[in-house]
Amino acid sequence: MEQRKTDHIELAFSSRVADIYSDTRFSYEPLLGSLAQGEIKPFTFLGKTFRVPIWVSSMTGGSRFARHINTNLARACREFGMGMGLGSCRILLEDKSCFDDFNVRDILGPDQPLYANIGIVQLEEMLEEGHVERLEELVHSLRADGLIIHVNPIQEWLQHEGQILKHPPIESIEQLLSQTKVKIIVKEVGQGMGPASISRLLKLPLEAIELAAFGGTNFAKVELARGIPKNQERYEPLTFVGHHALDMVESINKYISSGEPLGCNQLIISGGIRSFLDGYYFISKSQLPSIYGQASKLLHYAMEDYQSLESYLTDQINGLTFARSFLRIRN
């Protein structure tokens, strides 16, 4: 106890926080909660049972690190009761040699959601060629619960190897839904989506919408950094275009309040989720059943050993439990 009090004295001066740093999203109510009240109980989402409201947002596939990363992530999903979106599975449509980099169902177990993932460009190609069954075969081979379509026109346009879309993505998504019974999630990749795009998606019978909002990994910047140096300055303004998660959640809430028809009623809130406080805030603000997704944070720890990832998630879940116990969302 004496050492603890000495620590308090030595650290007190360096731990002062100016008012400007106060997190004004929350009211701290120390008298009104208990950790028992904040305990996270199992719930149904994407047709399966989650034990915590966390989603592994799609990250990597087809690289030499993919198997190590995906193995660690799948193991964590099983241990903590989370769901997982695979990184782009495009390579599996062309080359099955890296199938085991994505084949994580046995590690994940049968009870947690697993979604394969392809880009809107590949969907457009499959539709033009009349080969939607190849996407169904991809989902079946991975024993996945469904398919994520990532929509990324800015990334494709800035990417040196990128492809130009021939049709508005919403038309390709609607066409896919008319031709398959596979469960579909639609997401962006880091710029988010405006209210008109969100409104169109909310009308469709999607399993979920993932926001992938502005504020997380910016793949427009990534592609510029990979590309021709002169383009980095000329096209840089595009990297600042996007929609933050709060803007998107509020757009969705406004749509729901309008009484417009709702085909999709589940939301994965991702993009700029840096901690359990961000996750707690956004899923509390959402009028739709919601979980929150992380990518780069989980990627960082998954690239190390499993114990690092396990420790990070344990701390995040403990923090979320505390937040649910003593923090109230301010209007």
SULVEN-V651688 format. One record per residue. RES is the residue in three letters. PHI is phi in degrees with one decimal (NA if undefined). Layout:
res	phi
RES	PHI
RES	PHI
//
This chain:
res	phi
MET	NA
GLU	-61.2
GLN	-65.3
ARG	-62.1
LYS	-67.2
THR	-63.5
ASP	-58.8
HIS	-58.4
ILE	-64.6
GLU	-69.3
LEU	-93.7
ALA	-60.3
PHE	-69.2
SER	-82.9
SER	-105.3
ARG	-69.6
VAL	-119.6
ALA	-68.7
ASP	-56.4
ILE	-61.7
TYR	-94.7
SER	-66.0
ASP	-83.3
THR	-82.5
ARG	-74.2
PHE	-124.9
SER	-101.5
TYR	-90.1
GLU	-118.1
PRO	-68.0
LEU	-92.5
LEU	-112.0
GLY	-133.0
SER	-152.0
LEU	-63.2
ALA	-64.4
GLN	-68.6
GLY	-86.7
GLU	-57.6
ILE	-87.8
LYS	-97.0
PRO	-55.9
PHE	-148.0
THR	-96.2
PHE	-152.3
LEU	56.7
GLY	78.1
LYS	-133.6
THR	-91.0
PHE	-102.6
ARG	-103.0
VAL	-141.1
PRO	-86.3
ILE	-123.5
TRP	-121.1
VAL	-82.3
SER	-70.5
SER	-54.1
MET	-130.0
THR	-135.1
GLY	-169.6
GLY	81.5
SER	-112.4
ARG	-69.7
PHE	-93.3
ALA	-60.3
ARG	-64.6
HIS	-60.7
ILE	-65.2
ASN	-66.1
THR	-63.2
ASN	-63.8
LEU	-65.9
ALA	-64.4
ARG	-62.4
ALA	-66.8
CYS	-60.9
ARG	-68.3
GLU	-66.0
PHE	-100.8
GLY	79.1
MET	-116.1
GLY	-113.8
MET	-139.9
GLY	-103.4
LEU	-72.0
GLY	-68.2
SER	-52.1
CYS	-96.4
ARG	-51.7
ILE	-61.0
LEU	-72.5
LEU	-75.1
GLU	-116.4
ASP	-151.0
LYS	-86.1
SER	-65.9
CYS	-105.0
PHE	-55.3
ASP	-68.2
ASP	-65.4
PHE	-107.3
ASN	-82.4
VAL	-111.2
ARG	-57.6
ASP	-65.2
ILE	-74.8
LEU	-68.6
GLY	90.8
PRO	-78.7
ASP	-94.4
GLN	-101.3
PRO	-66.6
LEU	-136.7
TYR	-123.7
ALA	-72.6
ASN	-156.0
ILE	-136.3
GLY	-86.9
ILE	-62.1
VAL	-63.7
GLN	-66.6
LEU	-61.5
GLU	-58.4
GLU	-64.3
MET	-62.0
LEU	-67.2
GLU	-63.4
GLU	-85.6
GLY	71.2
HIS	-121.9
VAL	-60.4
GLU	-61.2
ARG	-66.6
LEU	-71.0
GLU	-65.3
GLU	-65.0
LEU	-61.6
VAL	-61.2
HIS	-64.5
SER	-64.7
LEU	-87.4
ARG	53.3
ALA	-84.6
ASP	-86.1
GLY	176.9
LEU	-133.1
ILE	-93.6
ILE	-106.1
HIS	-96.0
VAL	-107.0
ASN	-145.3
PRO	-62.2
ILE	-65.0
GLN	-60.8
GLU	-62.0
TRP	-68.0
LEU	-85.1
GLN	-74.3
HIS	-56.9
GLU	-98.0
GLY	-68.1
GLN	-122.3
ILE	-92.3
LEU	-70.2
LYS	-93.0
HIS	-132.9
PRO	-58.1
PRO	-54.6
ILE	-60.7
GLU	-68.2
SER	-67.5
ILE	-65.4
GLU	-62.0
GLN	-65.2
LEU	-61.0
LEU	-61.4
SER	-78.0
GLN	-115.2
THR	-142.9
LYS	-103.1
VAL	-63.5
LYS	-68.7
ILE	-122.0
ILE	-114.0
VAL	-115.4
LYS	-141.7
GLU	-93.4
VAL	-127.3
GLY	138.9
GLN	-109.0
GLY	74.9
MET	-142.1
GLY	-79.1
PRO	-61.4
ALA	-68.1
SER	-65.2
ILE	-60.6
SER	-60.2
ARG	-64.9
LEU	-68.1
LEU	-63.0
LYS	-79.5
LEU	-89.9
PRO	-79.7
LEU	-87.9
GLU	-70.0
ALA	-166.5
ILE	-114.5
GLU	-105.9
LEU	-71.1
ALA	45.3
ALA	-75.4
PHE	-66.1
GLY	125.1
GLY	-101.4
THR	-64.0
ASN	-102.3
PHE	-72.8
ALA	-63.4
LYS	-66.6
VAL	-59.4
GLU	-68.0
LEU	-62.2
ALA	-65.1
ARG	-81.6
GLY	-93.1
ILE	-70.5
PRO	-52.6
LYS	-63.7
ASN	-72.0
GLN	-60.4
GLU	-80.0
ARG	-71.1
TYR	-105.0
GLU	-54.2
PRO	-54.2
LEU	-64.0
THR	-71.8
PHE	-97.9
VAL	-86.5
GLY	164.0
HIS	-132.3
HIS	-73.7
ALA	-58.6
LEU	-64.1
ASP	-59.9
MET	-70.6
VAL	-61.0
GLU	-66.5
SER	-63.3
ILE	-67.5
ASN	-60.5
LYS	-64.5
TYR	-61.6
ILE	-61.1
SER	-66.0
SER	-73.3
GLY	82.5
GLU	-64.9
PRO	-58.9
LEU	-122.6
GLY	-96.4
CYS	-113.1
ASN	-130.0
GLN	-134.6
LEU	-134.0
ILE	-108.1
ILE	-95.7
SER	-141.4
GLY	103.8
GLY	81.1
ILE	-84.7
ARG	-94.9
SER	-160.7
PHE	-60.0
LEU	-67.4
ASP	-61.4
GLY	-60.5
TYR	-60.6
TYR	-63.0
PHE	-70.5
ILE	-70.8
SER	-72.3
LYS	-75.2
SER	-75.0
GLN	-84.3
LEU	-94.5
PRO	-54.7
SER	-141.0
ILE	-127.3
TYR	-120.1
GLY	-111.9
GLN	-130.1
ALA	-126.4
SER	-62.3
LYS	-61.3
LEU	-67.6
LEU	-59.2
HIS	-56.0
TYR	-79.7
ALA	-66.4
MET	-72.4
GLU	-87.8
ASP	-94.9
TYR	-63.3
GLN	-61.5
SER	-65.8
LEU	-65.8
GLU	-61.4
SER	-64.6
TYR	-60.5
LEU	-66.7
THR	-59.0
ASP	-66.1
GLN	-64.9
ILE	-69.6
ASN	-61.9
GLY	-63.8
LEU	-63.3
THR	-61.8
PHE	-63.9
ALA	-60.0
ARG	-63.4
SER	-82.3
PHE	-125.6
LEU	-112.8
ARG	-113.8
ILE	-77.0
ARG	-80.1
ASN	-76.9
//
